[in-house]
Amino acid sequence: MKETPWCYMPPEMHFESVRDLCDAFWKFQLSRLQDELNNPQMADYFLPPANKFEKVRNKYGKYILLPTAIDNSYVFRGQTKFFDRCLPTLYREEKTEEEILIERLRCCEFEVYLKQLPQVEDFEKRNFSIDYVGLSQHYGLKTDVIDLTNSLDVALFFATCNMSKDGKSFSPQEEDKDYIGYIYAIHTEEMTERDNQLKSLFDGKISAIGMQPFYRPGNQRGFGMHLEKGETLTGLLYSFSYTKEDSKRIYESFKNGNELWHEDEISSTARDIATTKIFSYEAMNLCMKRYRLRLT
């Protein structure tokens, strides 16, 4: 059987361990830089520093703090379960148009609340882009965005650890049995305009959320994909076997999950807004304008 060239991601398959999956993905990413890495003088230049952010300008003239990566040709999503259709939270359950409108109003109410906070005002004054829908998604509101990351390690955390019922924390697996996790790999270049892939990566169907005024999206090295109603996430889907020891190791590598998912000053407010049915005039007005609606 002819070996798959490593300038491509591996074909969809099951990996027998976390290590096997990581080795295969790492080999692919390094292959994208093979010429540069063969030159010792260039290797340090092309290998980005870990856990840093790059300041880049989008097509609207605002800056995005983009999480560094060896290669942004693929972004990832980790899941502990397999679903026939991978949908954003807004569309996971059948909803009426009124129910969808209420969820959008909640996101607008959250945005109105965020805009009053000093750190958000300072971020905007410095001409940084704030992804309010992305923040809404990261803080538990229902949106048309699917969470993605350019970090395989982060994706593995969400593929091997469980969220608590109250949505406040994560925990590792605890049973002595074989587990199966799932990783999506989404080819960003297929989702962008070919004539300007770099800018489209920040402003197109897949958008970089990156570092925001609050740490959760940045720590998760967040990207998002906006999906229409009836549209599902598409990409290469891999499964892998893992144990409770693997889950615990990954969990502890992110400070028991606190590095990616912790309570901060806006978490409780987001949970309150996620259930409210009372909205401000500002939120109503923002929602009407954003979705080109009118009151009848």
C-alpha positions as CSV (number, residue, x, y, z in Angstrom):
1,M,0.0,0.0,0.0
2,K,1.4,3.4,-1.0
3,E,2.2,5.6,1.9
4,T,0.1,8.8,2.2
5,P,2.3,11.9,1.4
6,W,2.6,14.0,4.5
7,C,1.9,17.2,2.7
8,Y,-1.8,16.2,3.3
9,M,-3.6,15.5,6.5
10,P,-4.0,11.7,7.2
11,P,-7.2,10.2,5.7
12,E,-10.1,9.8,8.1
13,M,-9.3,6.9,10.5
14,H,-9.3,5.6,14.0
15,F,-6.1,6.0,16.1
16,E,-5.3,3.4,18.8
17,S,-4.0,6.1,21.2
18,V,-3.7,9.8,21.8
19,R,0.0,9.5,21.0
20,D,-0.6,8.0,17.6
21,L,-3.1,10.8,16.7
22,C,-0.7,13.5,17.9
23,D,2.3,12.0,16.1
24,A,0.3,11.9,12.8
25,F,-1.0,15.5,13.1
26,W,2.4,16.8,14.2
27,K,4.1,15.1,11.3
28,F,1.7,16.8,8.9
29,Q,2.2,20.3,10.4
30,L,6.0,19.9,10.3
31,S,5.8,18.8,6.7
32,R,4.3,22.2,5.9
33,L,7.6,23.8,7.0
34,Q,10.0,21.1,5.9
35,D,12.1,23.3,3.6
36,E,12.5,26.0,6.3
37,L,13.2,23.5,9.1
38,N,16.0,22.0,7.0
39,N,17.8,25.3,7.2
40,P,19.0,25.8,10.8
41,Q,19.2,29.5,10.4
42,M,15.5,29.7,9.4
43,A,14.0,27.1,11.8
44,D,13.7,29.4,14.8
45,Y,12.1,32.1,12.6
46,F,9.4,29.8,11.2
47,L,8.6,27.9,14.5
48,P,6.3,30.4,16.3
49,P,6.6,30.9,20.1
50,A,4.1,28.8,22.0
51,N,1.0,30.4,23.6
52,K,1.5,33.8,22.0
53,F,-0.6,36.0,19.8
54,E,0.1,37.9,16.6
55,K,-1.4,41.3,16.0
56,V,-2.9,41.3,12.5
57,R,-5.2,43.7,10.7
58,N,-8.5,42.6,9.2
59,K,-10.2,44.0,6.1
60,Y,-12.1,46.5,8.2
61,G,-8.9,48.1,9.5
62,K,-9.2,46.6,13.0
63,Y,-6.7,44.4,14.7
64,I,-7.1,40.8,15.8
65,L,-4.9,39.0,18.3
66,L,-4.4,35.8,16.4
67,P,-3.1,32.7,18.4
68,T,0.2,31.6,17.0
69,A,0.5,28.2,15.2
70,I,2.9,26.4,13.0
71,D,0.2,26.2,10.4
72,N,-3.3,27.6,10.1
73,S,-4.3,25.5,7.2
74,Y,-6.5,23.4,9.6
75,V,-8.4,24.2,12.7
76,F,-9.8,21.6,15.1
77,R,-12.8,20.6,17.2
78,G,-12.8,18.0,20.0
79,Q,-15.9,16.1,21.1
80,T,-16.4,13.3,23.6
81,K,-19.3,11.9,21.6
82,F,-20.1,11.3,17.9
83,F,-23.1,13.1,16.4
84,D,-24.6,12.4,13.0
85,R,-24.9,16.1,12.5
86,C,-22.6,18.6,14.2
87,L,-24.7,21.7,14.7
88,P,-24.2,25.1,16.5
89,T,-26.1,25.4,19.7
90,L,-28.8,27.7,18.2
91,Y,-29.9,24.9,15.9
92,R,-29.3,21.7,18.0
93,E,-32.9,21.5,19.0
94,E,-35.9,22.3,16.7
95,K,-36.9,25.9,17.4
96,T,-39.6,28.2,16.2
97,E,-38.6,31.5,14.6
98,E,-39.7,33.2,17.8
99,E,-37.4,31.0,19.9
100,I,-34.5,31.7,17.6
101,L,-35.3,35.4,17.9
102,I,-35.2,35.2,21.7
103,E,-31.8,33.5,21.6
104,R,-30.5,36.3,19.3
105,L,-31.9,38.9,21.6
106,R,-30.0,37.3,24.5
107,C,-26.8,37.5,22.6
108,C,-27.5,41.2,21.8
109,E,-28.3,41.8,25.5
110,F,-25.0,40.3,26.4
111,E,-23.2,42.5,23.9
112,V,-25.0,45.6,25.3
113,Y,-23.8,44.6,28.8
114,L,-20.2,43.9,27.6
115,K,-19.9,47.3,25.9
116,Q,-20.4,49.0,29.3
117,L,-17.3,47.4,30.8
118,P,-14.0,49.3,31.1
119,Q,-11.9,46.5,29.6
120,V,-14.1,46.3,26.5
121,E,-14.1,50.1,26.1
122,D,-10.3,50.1,26.3
123,F,-10.0,47.2,23.8
124,E,-12.1,49.1,21.3
125,K,-10.2,52.4,21.8
126,R,-7.1,50.5,20.8
127,N,-8.8,49.5,17.6
128,F,-9.0,45.8,18.3
129,S,-11.9,43.8,16.9
130,I,-14.3,42.3,19.5
131,D,-16.2,39.3,18.4
132,Y,-19.3,39.6,20.5
133,V,-21.0,36.6,18.9
134,G,-17.8,34.5,19.7
135,L,-17.8,35.8,23.3
136,S,-21.5,34.9,23.6
137,Q,-20.7,31.3,22.4
138,H,-17.8,30.9,24.7
139,Y,-19.9,32.0,27.7
140,G,-22.7,29.6,27.1
141,L,-25.3,31.5,25.1
142,K,-26.9,29.8,22.0
143,T,-25.4,31.1,18.7
144,D,-25.0,30.1,15.1
145,V,-21.2,29.6,15.7
146,I,-19.4,26.3,16.1
147,D,-16.3,26.5,18.4
148,L,-13.0,25.7,16.8
149,T,-9.3,26.0,17.8
150,N,-6.0,26.0,16.1
151,S,-4.5,24.0,19.0
152,L,-4.7,20.2,18.8
153,D,-4.0,20.1,22.6
154,V,-7.1,22.2,23.3
155,A,-9.2,20.1,21.0
156,L,-8.0,17.0,22.9
157,F,-9.1,18.5,26.2
158,F,-12.7,18.9,24.9
159,A,-12.6,15.4,23.4
160,T,-11.5,13.7,26.7
161,C,-13.1,15.8,29.5
162,N,-16.7,16.3,30.5
163,M,-18.5,19.5,31.2
164,S,-20.5,19.7,34.5
165,K,-24.3,19.9,34.3
166,D,-24.2,23.5,35.5
167,G,-21.7,24.5,32.8
168,K,-19.3,25.9,35.4
169,S,-16.4,23.4,35.1
170,F,-14.9,20.3,33.4
171,S,-13.7,17.0,34.9
172,P,-11.7,14.0,33.6
173,Q,-13.0,10.6,32.9
174,E,-13.1,8.3,36.0
175,E,-14.1,4.8,34.9
176,D,-11.6,2.0,34.2
177,K,-12.7,1.3,30.5
178,D,-11.7,2.2,27.0
179,Y,-13.0,5.5,25.8
180,I,-13.4,6.9,22.3
181,G,-12.8,10.6,21.5
182,Y,-13.4,12.5,18.3
183,I,-11.5,15.2,16.5
184,Y,-12.6,17.3,13.5
185,A,-10.0,18.8,11.3
186,I,-11.4,21.6,9.1
187,H,-9.4,22.8,6.1
188,T,-9.5,26.6,6.3
189,E,-8.3,27.1,2.8
190,E,-11.5,25.4,1.5
191,M,-13.6,27.9,3.4
192,T,-11.8,31.1,2.2
193,E,-11.5,33.1,-0.9
194,R,-8.6,31.8,-2.9
195,D,-7.4,35.3,-4.0
196,N,-6.9,36.5,-0.4
197,Q,-6.8,33.5,1.9
198,L,-5.1,35.3,4.8
199,K,-7.7,38.1,5.2
200,S,-10.6,35.7,4.5
201,L,-9.4,33.5,7.3
202,F,-10.1,36.3,9.7
203,D,-13.3,37.6,8.1
204,G,-15.0,34.7,6.2
205,K,-17.0,31.7,7.2
206,I,-14.2,30.7,9.6
207,S,-13.2,33.6,11.8
208,A,-10.4,34.0,14.3
209,I,-11.8,35.0,17.7
210,G,-8.4,35.0,19.3
211,M,-7.5,37.0,22.4
212,Q,-10.5,39.1,23.6
213,P,-11.0,41.4,26.6
214,F,-11.7,38.2,28.6
215,Y,-9.4,35.3,28.8
216,R,-11.5,32.3,27.9
217,P,-11.5,32.6,24.0
218,G,-7.8,33.4,24.0
219,N,-6.8,30.5,26.3
220,Q,-8.8,28.2,24.0
221,R,-7.0,29.7,21.0
222,G,-10.5,30.2,19.6
223,F,-11.8,30.3,16.1
224,G,-15.5,30.0,15.1
225,M,-17.4,28.8,12.1
226,H,-20.7,30.5,11.3
227,L,-23.4,28.1,10.0
228,E,-26.8,28.7,8.5
229,K,-29.9,26.9,9.7
230,G,-29.8,23.4,8.3
231,E,-26.0,23.5,7.7
232,T,-23.7,21.1,9.5
233,L,-20.0,21.2,10.3
234,T,-17.9,19.4,7.6
235,G,-14.3,18.3,7.8
236,L,-12.1,15.3,8.3
237,L,-13.3,13.3,11.3
238,Y,-11.0,11.2,13.4
239,S,-11.6,8.9,16.3
240,F,-9.1,7.7,18.9
241,S,-8.9,5.4,21.9
242,Y,-7.9,6.8,25.3
243,T,-8.0,5.9,29.0
244,K,-9.0,7.7,32.1
245,E,-5.2,8.2,32.7
246,D,-5.0,10.0,29.4
247,S,-8.0,12.1,30.3
248,K,-6.5,13.0,33.7
249,R,-3.1,13.9,32.2
250,I,-4.7,16.2,29.6
251,Y,-7.0,17.7,32.2
252,E,-4.1,18.4,34.6
253,S,-2.0,19.9,31.7
254,F,-4.5,22.8,31.6
255,K,-4.4,23.4,35.4
256,N,-7.4,21.1,36.0
257,G,-9.3,22.7,33.3
258,N,-9.1,26.2,34.8
259,E,-6.8,27.5,32.1
260,L,-9.5,26.9,29.5
261,W,-12.8,27.2,31.5
262,H,-13.0,29.1,34.7
263,E,-15.4,31.5,36.4
264,D,-14.6,35.1,35.8
265,E,-16.4,38.5,36.3
266,I,-18.9,37.9,33.4
267,S,-19.7,34.2,33.8
268,S,-22.6,34.6,36.2
269,T,-24.1,37.5,34.2
270,A,-23.9,35.4,31.0
271,R,-25.8,32.6,32.7
272,D,-28.5,35.0,33.8
273,I,-28.9,36.5,30.3
274,A,-29.0,32.9,28.9
275,T,-32.4,32.4,30.5
276,T,-34.0,35.9,30.5
277,K,-37.0,36.9,28.6
278,I,-36.8,40.6,29.5
279,F,-34.8,42.7,27.1
280,S,-33.6,46.3,27.1
281,Y,-34.4,48.8,24.3
282,E,-30.8,48.8,23.3
283,A,-30.8,45.0,22.8
284,M,-34.0,45.1,20.9
285,N,-32.8,47.9,18.6
286,L,-29.4,46.1,18.0
287,C,-31.2,42.8,17.1
288,M,-33.6,44.5,14.7
289,K,-30.7,46.2,12.9
290,R,-28.4,43.2,12.8
291,Y,-31.0,40.8,11.5
292,R,-32.9,43.3,9.4
293,L,-36.1,42.8,11.2
294,R,-39.0,45.1,11.9
295,L,-41.7,45.1,14.5
296,T,-45.2,44.5,13.2
